[in-house]
Amino acid sequence: MEEIKIIADMSDTRIDSWISEKLSNYSRTYIKKLIDNDAVQVNGKNIKSNYKLKLDDEVIIRIPDPVKLDVEAEKIDIEVLYEDNDILVINKPKGMVVHPAAGNYSGTLVNALMDYCGDDLSDINGVIRPGIVHRIDKDTSGLLVVAKNNVAHDRLTEMLKTHDIKRVYAALVDGVIREDSGKIDAPIGRHPVDRKKMAVNIKTGRRSITHFKVLERFSENTFIEVRLETGRTHQIRVHMSYIGFPIVGDEVYGRRKKNYDTGGQTLHAKILEFEHPISGEHMRFEVDLPDYFKRVLEEVRGL
């Protein structure tokens, strides 16, 4: 453990902001985590993140030793669309889990990133999710941005919160949507009975907004474009099921009758657009539909 002692050189400033300036190699998120875990003391006492400094306060910061990641690097091919010193943009294949969890400690995107990047990944989300700013489900394909350092991670996270990262998906749903476009504004939270599922939950859910636009109608299905305004777990899948048009192949929120062999939901993250977290450069990425999705569309068009 590293112990850092600093005497406050200003007053009436929040301690989390002050420490972030003094220790610029650590993110503000990490500093807040240290304060919440009582690893920061002022004049020998634990404080909160909003503590206002007084001149000559003695601040002691205890930086814990890095925790060794139990997950192993694996040589797994990943499609890297863009890379620089701060970020990666990945086209994730269908069937790949983003980060390790119970039952999936190998074969994940994180295992692949650890091999590809070595130590050049942010650690804000803990040792089990290095570099992961946002995720898409195992059976959802498409674009993800990965942070290679904590400053980039912090800024990307803030951009997600302020809806400054544009994320557009392609989806095939059951049923024929008559409206050309629509907005779903319904709070999402844990399912009241099945805790493994999410659901529209008026009482405890967080505000969730999804926009959709019809691209093509078929006899029993609709091909749509979906834009996320918020980013809740399973948001598109829950919202489309909620309005009666579940994603084709969705084994959790979809219809039990299976007309097509999809291997999971037909949902693809096709556009990712944002300002580079360090340079500020405008960046836009778009990937084509994967082969499985194209085959399903051809089958639907042939009915």
C-alpha positions in Angstrom: 0.0 0.0 0.0 1.2 3.5 -0.9 0.5 6.3 1.6 0.5 9.9 0.4 0.4 12.9 2.8 -0.5 16.3 1.5 -1.1 19.6 3.4 -4.1 21.5 2.0 -3.0 24.7 0.2 -6.5 26.1 -0.3 -9.9 26.2 1.5 -13.6 25.8 0.7 -12.8 23.3 -2.1 -14.3 19.8 -2.3 -11.8 17.2 -1.4 -12.5 14.8 -4.3 -11.8 17.6 -6.8 -8.7 18.8 -5.0 -7.2 15.3 -4.8 -8.0 14.6 -8.5 -6.0 17.7 -9.4 -3.1 16.7 -7.1 -3.0 13.1 -8.3 -3.8 13.6 -12.0 -2.8 10.0 -12.8 -5.9 8.7 -10.9 -9.4 9.3 -12.1 -12.0 11.2 -10.1 -14.1 8.0 -10.0 -11.2 6.1 -8.4 -10.6 9.0 -5.9 -14.3 8.9 -4.9 -14.0 5.1 -4.4 -11.0 5.6 -2.1 -13.0 8.2 0.0 -16.0 5.9 0.2 -13.8 3.0 1.4 -12.3 5.2 4.1 -8.9 5.3 2.4 -8.7 9.1 2.7 -8.5 10.8 6.1 -8.4 14.5 7.0 -6.7 15.3 10.3 -7.0 11.7 11.2 -10.7 11.3 10.5 -12.7 9.7 7.7 -14.6 12.1 5.5 -17.1 12.2 2.6 -16.5 13.2 -1.0 -18.2 16.6 -0.5 -16.0 17.6 2.5 -14.8 21.2 2.0 -11.1 21.6 2.7 -9.7 24.1 5.2 -6.3 25.6 4.8 -3.5 23.4 6.3 -5.7 20.4 6.6 -3.6 17.2 6.7 -4.8 14.8 4.1 -3.6 11.2 4.0 -4.4 9.1 1.0 -3.8 5.3 1.1 -3.5 3.8 -2.4 -4.1 0.0 -2.1 -1.8 -2.3 -4.0 -3.2 -3.4 -7.4 -5.3 -6.5 -7.2 -4.1 -9.3 -9.5 -6.8 -10.2 -12.1 -7.8 -13.9 -11.8 -9.0 -13.9 -15.3 -6.4 -15.0 -17.8 -5.5 -13.4 -21.1 -6.5 -15.6 -24.1 -5.5 -15.4 -27.7 -8.9 -14.8 -29.3 -9.4 -13.0 -32.6 -11.3 -9.7 -32.2 -12.2 -7.2 -34.9 -10.6 -3.9 -34.0 -12.0 -1.1 -36.1 -10.0 1.7 -34.5 -7.2 2.0 -32.0 -5.0 4.8 -30.5 -3.4 5.4 -27.2 -6.7 6.0 -25.4 -9.5 3.9 -26.9 -10.3 0.9 -29.0 -13.5 0.4 -31.1 -14.5 -3.3 -31.4 -17.0 -5.1 -33.6 -18.1 -7.8 -31.1 -19.4 -11.1 -32.7 -22.7 -12.7 -31.6 -22.2 -15.2 -28.9 -19.3 -13.6 -27.2 -19.7 -12.5 -23.5 -18.3 -9.0 -22.8 -16.8 -9.6 -19.4 -16.3 -12.6 -17.1 -19.0 -13.6 -14.6 -20.2 -16.8 -13.0 -20.1 -19.5 -15.6 -18.1 -17.5 -18.1 -14.5 -16.9 -17.0 -13.0 -17.6 -20.3 -13.7 -16.8 -23.9 -14.9 -13.3 -23.1 -14.1 -10.0 -24.8 -12.1 -9.1 -21.6 -9.9 -12.3 -22.0 -9.2 -11.2 -25.6 -8.5 -7.6 -24.7 -6.1 -8.7 -21.9 -4.1 -10.6 -24.6 -4.4 -7.8 -27.2 -3.7 -4.8 -25.0 -1.6 -6.2 -22.1 -1.7 -3.7 -19.2 -3.0 -0.9 -21.4 -6.6 -1.0 -20.2 -8.5 1.2 -17.7 -9.2 -0.3 -14.2 -12.1 1.9 -13.1 -14.7 -0.9 -13.4 -12.6 -3.2 -11.2 -10.3 -6.1 -12.0 -13.0 -8.2 -13.7 -13.9 -5.6 -16.3 -10.8 -3.8 -17.4 -11.4 -1.3 -20.2 -15.2 -1.9 -20.3 -17.1 1.4 -20.5 -20.4 -0.1 -21.6 -21.5 -3.6 -22.7 -23.8 -5.3 -25.1 -25.4 -8.7 -24.4 -23.8 -12.0 -25.3 -26.2 -12.6 -28.3 -26.1 -9.0 -29.5 -23.4 -8.2 -32.0 -21.8 -4.9 -32.9 -19.9 -1.9 -31.8 -18.3 -1.2 -28.4 -15.8 1.4 -27.3 -13.1 0.3 -24.9 -11.0 2.6 -22.7 -7.2 2.1 -22.5 -6.7 4.4 -19.6 -8.7 5.9 -16.7 -8.9 9.4 -18.0 -10.5 8.2 -21.3 -12.8 5.9 -19.3 -13.9 8.7 -17.0 -14.8 11.0 -19.9 -16.6 8.3 -21.9 -18.6 7.3 -18.8 -19.6 11.0 -18.3 -20.6 11.2 -22.0 -22.8 8.1 -21.6 -24.5 9.8 -18.6 -25.1 13.0 -20.6 -26.3 11.1 -23.7 -23.4 12.4 -25.8 -22.6 9.0 -27.3 -24.9 8.0 -30.2 -25.8 4.3 -30.3 -28.0 3.0 -33.1 -29.1 -0.7 -33.4 -30.7 -2.7 -36.1 -33.4 -5.2 -34.9 -36.0 -7.6 -36.3 -39.1 -7.8 -34.2 -42.2 -10.0 -34.1 -45.3 -8.3 -35.4 -46.0 -5.6 -37.8 -45.5 -2.0 -36.5 -47.9 0.4 -38.1 -46.3 3.6 -37.0 -43.3 4.8 -39.0 -41.4 5.8 -35.8 -42.0 6.0 -32.1 -40.6 6.8 -28.7 -40.8 4.4 -25.7 -40.5 6.3 -22.3 -40.9 3.7 -19.6 -38.8 3.1 -16.5 -36.8 -0.2 -16.3 -35.8 -2.0 -13.2 -35.5 -5.5 -11.9 -38.4 -7.8 -12.6 -40.5 -8.0 -9.4 -40.6 -11.8 -9.4 -37.7 -13.1 -11.6 -34.6 -11.2 -10.3 -32.6 -12.4 -13.3 -34.8 -10.4 -15.7 -35.4 -6.7 -16.2 -38.9 -5.3 -16.7 -40.8 -2.0 -17.0 -41.1 -1.1 -13.4 -43.1 2.0 -12.6 -42.2 1.9 -8.8 -38.5 1.2 -8.7 -37.3 1.5 -12.3 -35.0 4.2 -13.7 -36.1 6.4 -16.5 -35.5 4.7 -19.8 -36.0 6.1 -23.3 -35.8 4.2 -26.6 -36.5 5.6 -30.1 -37.4 3.4 -33.1 -37.9 3.8 -36.8 -39.4 1.3 -39.2 -37.0 0.3 -42.1 -39.0 -2.5 -43.7 -42.3 -4.3 -43.0 -43.0 -8.0 -43.7 -46.1 -10.2 -43.3 -45.3 -11.1 -39.7 -42.3 -9.0 -38.8 -40.7 -5.6 -38.9 -37.1 -4.5 -39.5 -36.4 -1.5 -37.4 -33.6 0.9 -36.4 -33.4 1.7 -32.7 -31.6 4.6 -31.0 -30.8 4.5 -27.3 -31.3 7.7 -25.4 -30.5 6.0 -22.1 -28.6 2.7 -21.5 -30.3 0.4 -19.1 -29.6 -3.3 -18.9 -31.5 -5.2 -21.7 -33.3 -1.8 -22.6 -34.2 -2.4 -26.2 -35.3 -6.0 -25.6 -37.4 -5.0 -22.6 -39.0 -2.0 -24.3 -39.8 -3.7 -27.5 -41.4 -6.6 -25.6 -43.3 -4.1 -23.5 -45.0 -2.5 -26.5 -45.9 -6.0 -28.0 -43.1 -6.3 -30.6 -40.4 -8.5 -29.0 -37.0 -9.0 -30.7 -37.1 -12.1 -32.9 -35.1 -14.9 -31.2 -35.0 -13.3 -27.8 -35.1 -16.3 -25.5 -35.8 -14.2 -22.3 -38.3 -11.5 -23.4 -39.5 -12.9 -26.8 -42.2 -15.2 -27.9 -41.8 -18.9 -27.2 -42.7 -19.9 -30.8 -39.5 -19.9 -32.9 -39.9 -19.3 -36.6 -36.2 -18.8 -37.4 -32.9 -20.3 -36.3 -31.3 -17.1 -34.9 -29.2 -18.4 -31.9 -30.5 -15.6 -29.8 -32.0 -12.1 -30.4 -31.6 -10.5 -33.8 -30.1 -7.3 -32.4 -27.0 -5.5 -33.8 -25.2 -2.4 -32.6 -24.5 -0.9 -36.0 -23.6 2.8 -35.4 -21.4 4.4 -32.7 -20.8 8.1 -32.7 -19.0 10.3 -30.2 -16.3 13.0 -29.6 -12.9 11.4 -28.8 -12.5 11.6 -25.0 -9.0 13.1 -25.2 -8.6 14.9 -28.6 -12.2 15.9 -29.0 -12.2 14.7 -32.6 -15.6 13.7 -33.9 -15.7 9.9 -34.5 -18.3 7.8 -36.3 -18.3 4.1 -36.9 -20.8 1.9 -38.7 -20.7 -1.8 -39.3 -22.8 -3.9 -41.7 -25.2 -6.5 -40.4 -23.6 -9.9 -39.6 -24.2 -12.9 -41.9 -26.7 -14.6 -39.5 -28.9 -11.4 -39.5 -28.8 -11.1 -43.3 -29.8 -14.8 -43.6 -32.8 -14.3 -41.4 -33.9 -11.1 -43.3 -33.6 -13.0 -46.6 -35.8 -15.8 -45.1 -38.4 -13.3 -43.8 -38.5 -11.5 -47.2 -39.1 -14.8 -48.9 -42.3 -15.6 -47.0 
